[in-house]
Amino acid sequence: QVQLVESGGGLVQAGGSLRLSCAASGSTFSVNNMGWYRQAPGKQRELVAAIDRRGRINYADSVKGRFTISRDNAKNTVYLQMNSLKPEDTAVYYCNCDRWGSNYVYWGQGTQVTVSS
C-alpha cells in the first residue's frame, strides 16, 4: 500500500504562483510513475503532468511552459511548480502514483487551487 498526502494549494491571483507537494509513504520502494491530475467543477479529471522514476516527463498542452513537475526519489515526493496561473487553472489537484508490476493507481485526497481574476 502507498499513501499520498498533498499540500500547497490555496487562493492566488491570476499571474501568481503556487507550489504543490505530494509525499508518498508506505511501500514506496516500488513506486514508478507519479503525477498530478486536476478536476474542475462539472468537468472530468484530467492529466496535468506526470514523471516516471527516471525523470521522463509528460505535460498537458494547457500547462506547458507554465508548470514544472519534479520529484525527489529519496524523499518519495513529487512537486508541481505552477507559474502564470490563470482562472481556468482553478480545480482540485490530485496526486497519483503506481508501482512496478501493478496496474493499480493510488490517489491522494486532493488539494484545492483557486485562481482569482
Biopython code that builds the backbone (N, CA, C, O; Angstrom):
import numpy as np
from Bio.PDB.StructureBuilder import StructureBuilder

atoms = [
    (1, "GLN", "N", (0.838, -1.203, 0.000)),
    (1, "GLN", "CA", (0.000, 0.000, 0.000)),
    (1, "GLN", "C", (0.866, 1.243, 0.000)),
    (1, "GLN", "O", (1.951, 1.274, 0.581)),
    (2, "VAL", "N", (0.356, 2.269, -0.670)),
    (2, "VAL", "CA", (1.023, 3.570, -0.711)),
    (2, "VAL", "C", (-0.002, 4.633, -0.306)),
    (2, "VAL", "O", (-1.138, 4.624, -0.779)),
    (3, "GLN", "N", (0.407, 5.529, 0.559)),
    (3, "GLN", "CA", (-0.431, 6.653, 0.936)),
    (3, "GLN", "C", (0.189, 7.933, 0.367)),
    (3, "GLN", "O", (1.405, 8.122, 0.404)),
    (4, "LEU", "N", (-0.671, 8.801, -0.155)),
    (4, "LEU", "CA", (-0.237, 10.059, -0.751)),
    (4, "LEU", "C", (-0.914, 11.221, -0.033)),
    (4, "LEU", "O", (-2.125, 11.208, 0.183)),
    (5, "VAL", "N", (-0.129, 12.218, 0.330)),
    (5, "VAL", "CA", (-0.668, 13.394, 1.001)),
    (5, "VAL", "C", (-0.196, 14.641, 0.264)),
    (5, "VAL", "O", (1.002, 14.910, 0.176)),
    (6, "GLU", "N", (-1.163, 15.405, -0.269)),
    (6, "GLU", "CA", (-0.841, 16.635, -0.985)),
    (6, "GLU", "C", (-0.857, 17.827, -0.035)),
    (6, "GLU", "O", (-1.517, 17.810, 1.004)),
    (7, "SER", "N", (-0.114, 18.858, -0.418)),
    (7, "SER", "CA", (-0.138, 20.121, 0.306)),
    (7, "SER", "C", (0.241, 21.241, -0.655)),
    (7, "SER", "O", (0.794, 20.998, -1.727)),
    (8, "GLY", "N", (-0.065, 22.465, -0.252)),
    (8, "GLY", "CA", (0.374, 23.619, -1.022)),
    (8, "GLY", "C", (-0.696, 24.337, -1.805)),
    (8, "GLY", "O", (-0.417, 25.358, -2.434)),
    (9, "GLY", "N", (-1.918, 23.831, -1.786)),
    (9, "GLY", "CA", (-2.981, 24.529, -2.512)),
    (9, "GLY", "C", (-3.362, 25.813, -1.806)),
    (9, "GLY", "O", (-2.891, 26.102, -0.705)),
    (10, "GLY", "N", (-4.233, 26.587, -2.463)),
    (10, "GLY", "CA", (-4.688, 27.832, -1.864)),
    (10, "GLY", "C", (-5.307, 28.753, -2.870)),
    (10, "GLY", "O", (-5.637, 28.355, -3.987)),
    (11, "LEU", "N", (-5.464, 30.003, -2.459)),
    (11, "LEU", "CA", (-6.055, 31.044, -3.298)),
    (11, "LEU", "C", (-4.952, 31.978, -3.767)),
    (11, "LEU", "O", (-4.133, 32.436, -2.970)),
    (12, "VAL", "N", (-4.935, 32.256, -5.059)),
    (12, "VAL", "CA", (-3.918, 33.126, -5.627)),
    (12, "VAL", "C", (-4.539, 33.953, -6.742)),
    (12, "VAL", "O", (-5.501, 33.525, -7.380)),
    (13, "GLN", "N", (-3.993, 35.125, -6.971)),
    (13, "GLN", "CA", (-4.478, 35.961, -8.066)),
    (13, "GLN", "C", (-3.896, 35.481, -9.393)),
    (13, "GLN", "O", (-2.835, 34.859, -9.437)),
    (14, "ALA", "N", (-4.607, 35.780, -10.456)),
    (14, "ALA", "CA", (-4.123, 35.443, -11.790)),
    (14, "ALA", "C", (-2.722, 36.026, -11.998)),
    (14, "ALA", "O", (-2.443, 37.171, -11.641)),
    (15, "GLY", "N", (-1.854, 35.199, -12.587)),
    (15, "GLY", "CA", (-0.474, 35.602, -12.784)),
    (15, "GLY", "C", (0.449, 35.175, -11.660)),
    (15, "GLY", "O", (1.672, 35.256, -11.782)),
    (16, "GLY", "N", (-0.135, 34.722, -10.575)),
    (16, "GLY", "CA", (0.648, 34.304, -9.423)),
    (16, "GLY", "C", (1.165, 32.884, -9.546)),
    (16, "GLY", "O", (1.003, 32.231, -10.576)),
    (17, "SER", "N", (1.792, 32.419, -8.471)),
    (17, "SER", "CA", (2.420, 31.097, -8.451)),
    (17, "SER", "C", (2.027, 30.325, -7.194)),
    (17, "SER", "O", (1.738, 30.906, -6.148)),
    (18, "LEU", "N", (2.025, 29.022, -7.328)),
    (18, "LEU", "CA", (1.858, 28.113, -6.195)),
    (18, "LEU", "C", (2.746, 26.898, -6.433)),
    (18, "LEU", "O", (3.066, 26.555, -7.571)),
    (19, "ARG", "N", (3.134, 26.259, -5.342)),
    (19, "ARG", "CA", (3.895, 25.024, -5.447)),
    (19, "ARG", "C", (3.185, 23.940, -4.651)),
    (19, "ARG", "O", (2.985, 24.063, -3.443)),
    (20, "LEU", "N", (2.813, 22.890, -5.343)),
    (20, "LEU", "CA", (2.171, 21.751, -4.701)),
    (20, "LEU", "C", (3.213, 20.683, -4.391)),
    (20, "LEU", "O", (4.178, 20.496, -5.133)),
    (21, "SER", "N", (2.999, 19.995, -3.291)),
    (21, "SER", "CA", (3.856, 18.879, -2.909)),
    (21, "SER", "C", (2.990, 17.662, -2.642)),
    (21, "SER", "O", (1.842, 17.785, -2.214)),
    (22, "CYS", "N", (3.540, 16.502, -2.894)),
    (22, "CYS", "CA", (2.832, 15.250, -2.615)),
    (22, "CYS", "C", (3.853, 14.259, -2.075)),
    (22, "CYS", "O", (4.788, 13.862, -2.770)),
    (23, "ALA", "N", (3.655, 13.870, -0.831)),
    (23, "ALA", "CA", (4.555, 12.942, -0.174)),
    (23, "ALA", "C", (3.947, 11.547, -0.137)),
    (23, "ALA", "O", (2.803, 11.367, 0.281)),
    (24, "ALA", "N", (4.713, 10.576, -0.573)),
    (24, "ALA", "CA", (4.276, 9.186, -0.549)),
    (24, "ALA", "C", (4.869, 8.478, 0.654)),
    (24, "ALA", "O", (6.011, 8.729, 1.037)),
    (25, "SER", "N", (4.085, 7.596, 1.243)),
    (25, "SER", "CA", (4.557, 6.786, 2.368)),
    (25, "SER", "C", (4.022, 5.370, 2.214)),
    (25, "SER", "O", (3.121, 5.119, 1.414)),
    (26, "GLY", "N", (4.578, 4.456, 2.981)),
    (26, "GLY", "CA", (4.178, 3.059, 2.873)),
    (26, "GLY", "C", (5.164, 2.294, 2.012)),
    (26, "GLY", "O", (6.374, 2.429, 2.192)),
    (27, "SER", "N", (4.672, 1.500, 1.087)),
    (27, "SER", "CA", (5.516, 0.667, 0.225)),
    (27, "SER", "C", (6.042, 1.471, -0.949)),
    (27, "SER", "O", (5.692, 1.210, -2.100)),
    (28, "THR", "N", (6.884, 2.449, -0.654)),
    (28, "THR", "CA", (7.333, 3.388, -1.684)),
    (28, "THR", "C", (8.499, 2.876, -2.503)),
    (28, "THR", "O", (8.851, 3.498, -3.505)),
    (29, "PHE", "N", (9.117, 1.763, -2.116)),
    (29, "PHE", "CA", (10.308, 1.280, -2.812)),
    (29, "PHE", "C", (10.004, 0.926, -4.267)),
    (29, "PHE", "O", (10.902, 0.945, -5.110)),
    (30, "SER", "N", (8.763, 0.607, -4.563)),
    (30, "SER", "CA", (8.417, 0.178, -5.913)),
    (30, "SER", "C", (7.594, 1.215, -6.679)),
    (30, "SER", "O", (7.039, 0.904, -7.733)),
    (31, "VAL", "N", (7.508, 2.445, -6.159)),
    (31, "VAL", "CA", (6.755, 3.485, -6.861)),
    (31, "VAL", "C", (7.433, 3.806, -8.181)),
    (31, "VAL", "O", (8.647, 3.999, -8.228)),
    (32, "ASN", "N", (6.653, 3.863, -9.250)),
    (32, "ASN", "CA", (7.189, 4.146, -10.567)),
    (32, "ASN", "C", (6.741, 5.522, -11.039)),
    (32, "ASN", "O", (7.420, 6.518, -10.789)),
    (33, "ASN", "N", (5.617, 5.581, -11.709)),
    (33, "ASN", "CA", (5.118, 6.862, -12.205)),
    (33, "ASN", "C", (4.444, 7.655, -11.094)),
    (33, "ASN", "O", (3.744, 7.094, -10.251)),
    (34, "MET", "N", (4.663, 8.957, -11.105)),
    (34, "MET", "CA", (3.947, 9.871, -10.206)),
    (34, "MET", "C", (3.402, 11.020, -11.056)),
    (34, "MET", "O", (4.015, 11.426, -12.043)),
    (35, "GLY", "N", (2.267, 11.522, -10.663)),
    (35, "GLY", "CA", (1.692, 12.572, -11.487)),
    (35, "GLY", "C", (0.692, 13.428, -10.757)),
    (35, "GLY", "O", (0.325, 13.174, -9.609)),
    (36, "TRP", "N", (0.264, 14.456, -11.466)),
    (36, "TRP", "CA", (-0.751, 15.373, -10.974)),
    (36, "TRP", "C", (-1.910, 15.415, -11.956)),
    (36, "TRP", "O", (-1.716, 15.536, -13.165)),
    (37, "TYR", "N", (-3.100, 15.314, -11.424)),
    (37, "TYR", "CA", (-4.328, 15.471, -12.183)),
    (37, "TYR", "C", (-5.112, 16.606, -11.534)),
    (37, "TYR", "O", (-4.832, 17.016, -10.408)),
    (38, "ARG", "N", (-6.097, 17.101, -12.271)),
    (38, "ARG", "CA", (-6.976, 18.111, -11.682)),
    (38, "ARG", "C", (-8.406, 17.899, -12.159)),
    (38, "ARG", "O", (-8.660, 17.339, -13.226)),
    (39, "GLN", "N", (-9.317, 18.364, -11.334)),
    (39, "GLN", "CA", (-10.734, 18.250, -11.682)),
    (39, "GLN", "C", (-11.438, 19.538, -11.291)),
    (39, "GLN", "O", (-11.503, 19.902, -10.117)),
    (40, "ALA", "N", (-11.961, 20.214, -12.298)),
    (40, "ALA", "CA", (-12.741, 21.427, -12.084)),
    (40, "ALA", "C", (-14.214, 21.067, -11.942)),
    (40, "ALA", "O", (-14.631, 20.008, -12.412)),
    (41, "PRO", "N", (-15.007, 21.914, -11.310)),
    (41, "PRO", "CA", (-16.432, 21.609, -11.140)),
    (41, "PRO", "C", (-17.110, 21.328, -12.470)),
    (41, "PRO", "O", (-16.991, 22.101, -13.420)),
    (42, "GLY", "N", (-17.823, 20.211, -12.524)),
    (42, "GLY", "CA", (-18.560, 19.859, -13.726)),
    (42, "GLY", "C", (-17.721, 19.289, -14.849)),
    (42, "GLY", "O", (-18.233, 19.039, -15.940)),
    (43, "LYS", "N", (-16.438, 19.078, -14.597)),
    (43, "LYS", "CA", (-15.553, 18.555, -15.636)),
    (43, "LYS", "C", (-14.917, 17.244, -15.188)),
    (43, "LYS", "O", (-14.900, 16.908, -14.004)),
    (44, "GLN", "N", (-14.400, 16.523, -16.162)),
    (44, "GLN", "CA", (-13.725, 15.271, -15.854)),
    (44, "GLN", "C", (-12.319, 15.538, -15.324)),
    (44, "GLN", "O", (-11.714, 16.573, -15.608)),
    (45, "ARG", "N", (-11.824, 14.599, -14.563)),
    (45, "ARG", "CA", (-10.452, 14.688, -14.082)),
    (45, "ARG", "C", (-9.499, 14.575, -15.282)),
    (45, "ARG", "O", (-9.684, 13.727, -16.155)),
    (46, "GLU", "N", (-8.480, 15.442, -15.309)),
    (46, "GLU", "CA", (-7.565, 15.448, -16.434)),
    (46, "GLU", "C", (-6.114, 15.446, -15.965)),
    (46, "GLU", "O", (-5.786, 15.936, -14.885)),
    (47, "LEU", "N", (-5.264, 14.882, -16.807)),
    (47, "LEU", "CA", (-3.843, 14.875, -16.514)),
    (47, "LEU", "C", (-3.277, 16.289, -16.603)),
    (47, "LEU", "O", (-3.589, 17.038, -17.529)),
    (48, "VAL", "N", (-2.448, 16.639, -15.637)),
    (48, "VAL", "CA", (-1.715, 17.905, -15.677)),
    (48, "VAL", "C", (-0.271, 17.627, -16.068)),
    (48, "VAL", "O", (0.248, 18.216, -17.016)),
    (49, "ALA", "N", (0.374, 16.732, -15.335)),
    (49, "ALA", "CA", (1.766, 16.396, -15.611)),
    (49, "ALA", "C", (2.092, 15.072, -14.942)),
    (49, "ALA", "O", (1.494, 14.713, -13.927)),
    (50, "ALA", "N", (3.043, 14.351, -15.516)),
    (50, "ALA", "CA", (3.463, 13.075, -14.945)),
    (50, "ALA", "C", (4.960, 12.924, -15.129)),
    (50, "ALA", "O", (5.547, 13.468, -16.064)),
    (51, "ILE", "N", (5.566, 12.175, -14.220)),
    (51, "ILE", "CA", (7.012, 11.948, -14.269)),
    (51, "ILE", "C", (7.286, 10.527, -13.815)),
    (51, "ILE", "O", (6.724, 10.071, -12.820)),
    (52, "ASP", "N", (8.160, 9.815, -14.551)),
    (52, "ASP", "CA", (8.482, 8.464, -14.114)),
    (52, "ASP", "C", (9.746, 8.479, -13.250)),
    (52, "ASP", "O", (10.341, 9.530, -13.012)),
    (53, "ARG", "N", (10.134, 7.312, -12.796)),
    (53, "ARG", "CA", (11.236, 7.256, -11.844)),
    (53, "ARG", "C", (12.559, 7.707, -12.459)),
    (53, "ARG", "O", (13.477, 8.120, -11.751)),
    (54, "ARG", "N", (12.642, 7.622, -13.785)),
    (54, "ARG", "CA", (13.868, 8.056, -14.465)),
    (54, "ARG", "C", (13.847, 9.537, -14.791)),
    (54, "ARG", "O", (14.840, 10.084, -15.271)),
    (55, "GLY", "N", (12.721, 10.187, -14.534)),
    (55, "GLY", "CA", (12.641, 11.620, -14.772)),
    (55, "GLY", "C", (12.034, 12.012, -16.102)),
    (55, "GLY", "O", (12.052, 13.187, -16.468)),
    (56, "ARG", "N", (11.499, 11.050, -16.830)),
    (56, "ARG", "CA", (10.830, 11.388, -18.087)),
    (56, "ARG", "C", (9.477, 12.004, -17.766)),
    (56, "ARG", "O", (8.744, 11.516, -16.906)),
    (57, "ILE", "N", (9.158, 13.091, -18.477)),
    (57, "ILE", "CA", (8.033, 13.958, -18.118)),
    (57, "ILE", "C", (7.047, 14.105, -19.259)),
    (57, "ILE", "O", (7.411, 14.101, -20.435)),
    (58, "ASN", "N", (5.792, 14.234, -18.878)),
    (58, "ASN", "CA", (4.718, 14.493, -19.833)),
    (58, "ASN", "C", (3.842, 15.597, -19.261)),
    (58, "ASN", "O", (3.465, 15.542, -18.091)),
    (59, "TYR", "N", (3.511, 16.603, -20.075)),
    (59, "TYR", "CA", (2.647, 17.711, -19.652)),
    (59, "TYR", "C", (1.414, 17.803, -20.521)),
    (59, "TYR", "O", (1.449, 17.469, -21.706)),
    (60, "ALA", "N", (0.328, 18.254, -19.931)),
    (60, "ALA", "CA", (-0.826, 18.645, -20.721)),
    (60, "ALA", "C", (-0.474, 19.909, -21.492)),
    (60, "ALA", "O", (0.260, 20.765, -20.999)),
    (61, "ASP", "N", (-1.006, 20.018, -22.712)),
    (61, "ASP", "CA", (-0.692, 21.184, -23.538)),
    (61, "ASP", "C", (-1.065, 22.494, -22.837)),
    (61, "ASP", "O", (-0.395, 23.511, -23.018)),
    (62, "SER", "N", (-2.119, 22.466, -22.050)),
    (62, "SER", "CA", (-2.621, 23.684, -21.426)),
    (62, "SER", "C", (-1.681, 24.248, -20.351)),
    (62, "SER", "O", (-1.826, 25.402, -19.947)),
    (63, "VAL", "N", (-0.725, 23.446, -19.892)),
    (63, "VAL", "CA", (0.166, 23.922, -18.823)),
    (63, "VAL", "C", (1.621, 24.003, -19.256)),
    (63, "VAL", "O", (2.470, 24.458, -18.490)),
    (64, "LYS", "N", (1.915, 23.571, -20.464)),
    (64, "LYS", "CA", (3.304, 23.610, -20.943)),
    (64, "LYS", "C", (3.841, 25.037, -20.898)),
    (64, "LYS", "O", (3.174, 25.986, -21.311)),
    (65, "GLY", "N", (5.058, 25.164, -20.388)),
    (65, "GLY", "CA", (5.685, 26.476, -20.284)),
    (65, "GLY", "C", (5.312, 27.237, -19.027)),
    (65, "GLY", "O", (5.931, 28.257, -18.722)),
    (66, "ARG", "N", (4.311, 26.766, -18.287)),
    (66, "ARG", "CA", (3.883, 27.444, -17.057)),
    (66, "ARG", "C", (4.100, 26.580, -15.819)),
    (66, "ARG", "O", (4.456, 27.093, -14.758)),
    (67, "PHE", "N", (3.887, 25.280, -15.950)),
    (67, "PHE", "CA", (4.008, 24.354, -14.824)),
    (67, "PHE", "C", (5.263, 23.502, -14.993)),
    (67, "PHE", "O", (5.687, 23.190, -16.106)),
    (68, "THR", "N", (5.842, 23.137, -13.851)),
    (68, "THR", "CA", (7.007, 22.259, -13.859)),
    (68, "THR", "C", (6.820, 21.167, -12.820)),
    (68, "THR", "O", (6.594, 21.451, -11.644)),
    (69, "ILE", "N", (6.914, 19.922, -13.255)),
    (69, "ILE", "CA", (6.838, 18.799, -12.344)),
    (69, "ILE", "C", (8.250, 18.316, -12.038)),
    (69, "ILE", "O", (9.122, 18.325, -12.906)),
    (70, "SER", "N", (8.463, 17.899, -10.807)),
    (70, "SER", "CA", (9.749, 17.336, -10.413)),
    (70, "SER", "C", (9.505, 16.334, -9.288)),
    (70, "SER", "O", (8.433, 16.308, -8.683)),
    (71, "ARG", "N", (10.510, 15.519, -9.020)),
    (71, "ARG", "CA", (10.376, 14.548, -7.942)),
    (71, "ARG", "C", (11.709, 14.350, -7.256)),
    (71, "ARG", "O", (12.775, 14.507, -7.853)),
    (72, "ASP", "N", (11.618, 14.000, -5.986)),
    (72, "ASP", "CA", (12.778, 13.663, -5.176)),
    (72, "ASP", "C", (12.576, 12.223, -4.734)),
    (72, "ASP", "O", (11.813, 11.960, -3.805)),
    (73, "ASN", "N", (13.254, 11.290, -5.391)),
    (73, "ASN", "CA", (13.049, 9.876, -5.086)),
    (73, "ASN", "C", (13.483, 9.534, -3.667)),
    (73, "ASN", "O", (12.907, 8.648, -3.037)),
    (74, "ALA", "N", (14.483, 10.224, -3.170)),
    (74, "ALA", "CA", (14.946, 9.957, -1.801)),
    (74, "ALA", "C", (13.877, 10.323, -0.767)),
    (74, "ALA", "O", (13.772, 9.693, 0.285)),
    (75, "LYS", "N", (13.097, 11.340, -1.083)),
    (75, "LYS", "CA", (12.036, 11.789, -0.168)),
    (75, "LYS", "C", (10.668, 11.255, -0.576)),
    (75, "LYS", "O", (9.666, 11.523, 0.086)),
    (76, "ASN", "N", (10.633, 10.499, -1.669)),
    (76, "ASN", "CA", (9.356, 9.964, -2.165)),
    (76, "ASN", "C", (8.319, 11.070, -2.323)),
    (76, "ASN", "O", (7.164, 10.921, -1.922)),
    (77, "THR", "N", (8.746, 12.160, -2.904)),
    (77, "THR", "CA", (7.892, 13.333, -3.029)),
    (77, "THR", "C", (7.907, 13.844, -4.465)),
    (77, "THR", "O", (8.947, 13.870, -5.124)),
    (78, "VAL", "N", (6.739, 14.246, -4.929)),
    (78, "VAL", "CA", (6.620, 14.872, -6.244)),
    (78, "VAL", "C", (6.095, 16.287, -6.047)),
    (78, "VAL", "O", (5.279, 16.543, -5.162)),
    (79, "TYR", "N", (6.574, 17.195, -6.880)),
    (79, "TYR", "CA", (6.217, 18.607, -6.763)),
    (79, "TYR", "C", (5.591, 19.099, -8.057)),
    (79, "TYR", "O", (5.826, 18.546, -9.131)),
    (80, "LEU", "N", (4.801, 20.135, -7.936)),
    (80, "LEU", "CA", (4.265, 20.814, -9.119)),
    (80, "LEU", "C", (4.401, 22.314, -8.885)),
    (80, "LEU", "O", (3.675, 22.900, -8.082)),
    (81, "GLN", "N", (5.336, 22.917, -9.594)),
    (81, "GLN", "CA", (5.502, 24.365, -9.544)),
    (81, "GLN", "C", (4.608, 24.980, -10.601)),
    (81, "GLN", "O", (4.758, 24.695, -11.789)),
    (82, "MET", "N", (3.685, 25.817, -10.178)),
    (82, "MET", "CA", (2.705, 26.407, -11.080)),
    (82, "MET", "C", (2.932, 27.916, -11.140)),
    (82, "MET", "O", (2.769, 28.614, -10.140)),
    (83, "ASN", "N", (3.301, 28.403, -12.297)),
    (83, "ASN", "CA", (3.531, 29.836, -12.518)),
    (83, "ASN", "C", (2.521, 30.387, -13.519)),
    (83, "ASN", "O", (1.863, 29.631, -14.233)),
    (84, "SER", "N", (2.411, 31.682, -13.561)),
    (84, "SER", "CA", (1.500, 32.349, -14.502)),
    (84, "SER", "C", (0.112, 31.723, -14.445)),
    (84, "SER", "O", (-0.480, 31.407, -15.477)),
    (85, "LEU", "N", (-0.387, 31.551, -13.261)),
    (85, "LEU", "CA", (-1.673, 30.884, -13.086)),
    (85, "LEU", "C", (-2.819, 31.686, -13.692)),
    (85, "LEU", "O", (-2.819, 32.917, -13.689)),
    (86, "LYS", "N", (-3.788, 30.947, -14.207)),
    (86, "LYS", "CA", (-4.962, 31.530, -14.846)),
    (86, "LYS", "C", (-6.211, 31.069, -14.107)),
    (86, "LYS", "O", (-6.190, 30.031, -13.445)),
    (87, "PRO", "N", (-7.300, 31.832, -14.212)),
    (87, "PRO", "CA", (-8.541, 31.392, -13.559)),
    (87, "PRO", "C", (-8.975, 29.989, -14.000)),
    (87, "PRO", "O", (-9.568, 29.250, -13.214)),
    (88, "GLU", "N", (-8.686, 29.626, -15.233)),
    (88, "GLU", "CA", (-9.072, 28.294, -15.712)),
    (88, "GLU", "C", (-8.227, 27.170, -15.108)),
    (88, "GLU", "O", (-8.516, 25.995, -15.336)),
    (89, "ASP", "N", (-7.201, 27.509, -14.350)),
    (89, "ASP", "CA", (-6.445, 26.505, -13.618)),
    (89, "ASP", "C", (-7.126, 26.124, -12.302)),
    (89, "ASP", "O", (-6.688, 25.202, -11.615)),
    (90, "THR", "N", (-8.191, 26.834, -11.959)),
    (90, "THR", "CA", (-8.912, 26.543, -10.723)),
    (90, "THR", "C", (-9.480, 25.130, -10.763)),
    (90, "THR", "O", (-10.201, 24.765, -11.691)),
    (91, "ALA", "N", (-9.148, 24.345, -9.753)),
    (91, "ALA", "CA", (-9.572, 22.945, -9.702)),
    (91, "ALA", "C", (-9.075, 22.327, -8.399)),
    (91, "ALA", "O", (-8.295, 22.926, -7.659)),
    (92, "VAL", "N", (-9.545, 21.126, -8.148)),
    (92, "VAL", "CA", (-8.928, 20.299, -7.111)),
    (92, "VAL", "C", (-7.810, 19.507, -7.790)),
    (92, "VAL", "O", (-8.031, 18.838, -8.799)),
    (93, "TYR", "N", (-6.628, 19.593, -7.229)),
    (93, "TYR", "CA", (-5.463, 18.923, -7.794)),
    (93, "TYR", "C", (-5.171, 17.651, -6.988)),
    (93, "TYR", "O", (-5.079, 17.670, -5.761)),
    (94, "TYR", "N", (-5.033, 16.568, -7.718)),
    (94, "TYR", "CA", (-4.802, 15.258, -7.113)),
    (94, "TYR", "C", (-3.435, 14.717, -7.537)),
    (94, "TYR", "O", (-3.025, 14.834, -8.692)),
    (95, "CYS", "N", (-2.767, 14.137, -6.587)),
    (95, "CYS", "CA", (-1.518, 13.432, -6.845)),
    (95, "CYS", "C", (-1.837, 11.951, -7.027)),
    (95, "CYS", "O", (-2.736, 11.423, -6.372)),
    (96, "ASN", "N", (-1.104, 11.282, -7.913)),
    (96, "ASN", "CA", (-1.264, 9.843, -8.006)),
    (96, "ASN", "C", (0.061, 9.158, -8.263)),
    (96, "ASN", "O", (1.047, 9.806, -8.613)),
    (97, "CYS", "N", (0.083, 7.852, -8.091)),
    (97, "CYS", "CA", (1.271, 7.080, -8.394)),
    (97, "CYS", "C", (0.883, 5.633, -8.672)),
    (97, "CYS", "O", (-0.208, 5.184, -8.319)),
    (98, "ASP", "N", (1.798, 4.919, -9.309)),
    (98, "ASP", "CA", (1.623, 3.485, -9.455)),
    (98, "ASP", "C", (2.918, 2.798, -9.055)),
    (98, "ASP", "O", (3.917, 3.449, -8.750)),
    (99, "ARG", "N", (2.882, 1.499, -9.063)),
    (99, "ARG", "CA", (4.038, 0.703, -8.627)),
    (99, "ARG", "C", (4.446, -0.232, -9.747)),
    (99, "ARG", "O", (3.624, -0.631, -10.573)),
    (100, "TRP", "N", (5.722, -0.576, -9.765)),
    (100, "TRP", "CA", (6.236, -1.523, -10.732)),
    (100, "TRP", "C", (5.439, -2.815, -10.679)),
    (100, "TRP", "O", (5.160, -3.348, -9.606)),
    (101, "GLY", "N", (5.080, -3.304, -11.849)),
    (101, "GLY", "CA", (4.424, -4.608, -11.925)),
    (101, "GLY", "C", (2.962, -4.608, -11.524)),
    (101, "GLY", "O", (2.369, -5.674, -11.363)),
    (102, "SER", "N", (2.371, -3.443, -11.359)),
    (102, "SER", "CA", (0.970, -3.372, -10.952)),
    (102, "SER", "C", (0.254, -2.289, -11.748)),
    (102, "SER", "O", (0.831, -1.246, -12.053)),
    (103, "ASN", "N", (-0.996, -2.542, -12.079)),
    (103, "ASN", "CA", (-1.818, -1.544, -12.750)),
    (103, "ASN", "C", (-2.593, -0.677, -11.778)),
    (103, "ASN", "O", (-3.293, 0.247, -12.193)),
    (104, "TYR", "N", (-2.476, -0.963, -10.487)),
    (104, "TYR", "CA", (-3.251, -0.213, -9.505)),
    (104, "TYR", "C", (-2.674, 1.187, -9.356)),
    (104, "TYR", "O", (-1.459, 1.380, -9.317)),
    (105, "VAL", "N", (-3.579, 2.160, -9.275)),
    (105, "VAL", "CA", (-3.179, 3.563, -9.134)),
    (105, "VAL", "C", (-3.642, 4.081, -7.776)),
    (105, "VAL", "O", (-4.804, 3.930, -7.398)),
    (106, "TYR", "N", (-2.731, 4.677, -7.069)),
    (106, "TYR", "CA", (-3.046, 5.281, -5.772)),
    (106, "TYR", "C", (-3.303, 6.775, -5.966)),
    (106, "TYR", "O", (-2.682, 7.425, -6.807)),
    (107, "TRP", "N", (-4.233, 7.300, -5.169)),
    (107, "TRP", "CA", (-4.595, 8.718, -5.257)),
    (107, "TRP", "C", (-4.500, 9.392, -3.900)),
    (107, "TRP", "O", (-4.750, 8.779, -2.862)),
    (108, "GLY", "N", (-4.133, 10.670, -3.930)),
    (108, "GLY", "CA", (-4.217, 11.479, -2.736)),
    (108, "GLY", "C", (-5.617, 12.014, -2.545)),
    (108, "GLY", "O", (-6.516, 11.733, -3.336)),
    (109, "GLN", "N", (-5.796, 12.794, -1.478)),
    (109, "GLN", "CA", (-7.126, 13.286, -1.151)),
    (109, "GLN", "C", (-7.478, 14.558, -1.921)),
    (109, "GLN", "O", (-8.640, 14.963, -1.944)),
    (110, "GLY", "N", (-6.511, 15.174, -2.533)),
    (110, "GLY", "CA", (-6.736, 16.379, -3.328)),
    (110, "GLY", "C", (-6.478, 17.649, -2.547)),
    (110, "GLY", "O", (-6.637, 17.690, -1.328)),
    (111, "THR", "N", (-6.079, 18.679, -3.262)),
    (111, "THR", "CA", (-5.877, 19.996, -2.665)),
    (111, "THR", "C", (-6.465, 21.048, -3.607)),
    (111, "THR", "O", (-6.254, 21.004, -4.819)),
    (112, "GLN", "N", (-7.203, 21.990, -3.028)),
    (112, "GLN", "CA", (-7.909, 22.990, -3.834)),
    (112, "GLN", "C", (-6.957, 24.098, -4.260)),
    (112, "GLN", "O", (-6.205, 24.640, -3.450)),
    (113, "VAL", "N", (-7.005, 24.423, -5.547)),
    (113, "VAL", "CA", (-6.299, 25.579, -6.094)),
    (113, "VAL", "C", (-7.344, 26.499, -6.707)),
    (113, "VAL", "O", (-8.102, 26.095, -7.589)),
    (114, "THR", "N", (-7.378, 27.727, -6.237)),
    (114, "THR", "CA", (-8.326, 28.716, -6.749)),
    (114, "THR", "C", (-7.552, 29.925, -7.247)),
    (114, "THR", "O", (-6.760, 30.513, -6.510)),
    (115, "VAL", "N", (-7.786, 30.292, -8.501)),
    (115, "VAL", "CA", (-7.121, 31.434, -9.112)),
    (115, "VAL", "C", (-8.167, 32.497, -9.409)),
    (115, "VAL", "O", (-9.085, 32.277, -10.199)),
    (116, "SER", "N", (-8.021, 33.637, -8.777)),
    (116, "SER", "CA", (-8.992, 34.723, -8.960)),
    (116, "SER", "C", (-8.535, 35.648, -10.084)),
    (116, "SER", "O", (-7.341, 35.843, -10.310)),
    (117, "SER", "N", (-9.515, 36.206, -10.775)),
    (117, "SER", "CA", (-9.198, 37.100, -11.913)),
    (117, "SER", "C", (-9.053, 38.539, -11.460)),
    (117, "SER", "O", (-8.789, 39.420, -12.279)),
]
sb = StructureBuilder()
sb.init_structure("model")
sb.init_model(0)
sb.init_chain("A")
sb.init_seg("    ")
for serial, (resi, resn, name, xyz) in enumerate(atoms, 1):
    if name == "N":
        sb.init_residue(resn, " ", resi, " ")
    sb.init_atom(name, np.array(xyz, "f"), 0.0, 1.0, " ", f" {name:<3s}", serial, name[0])
structure = sb.get_structure()
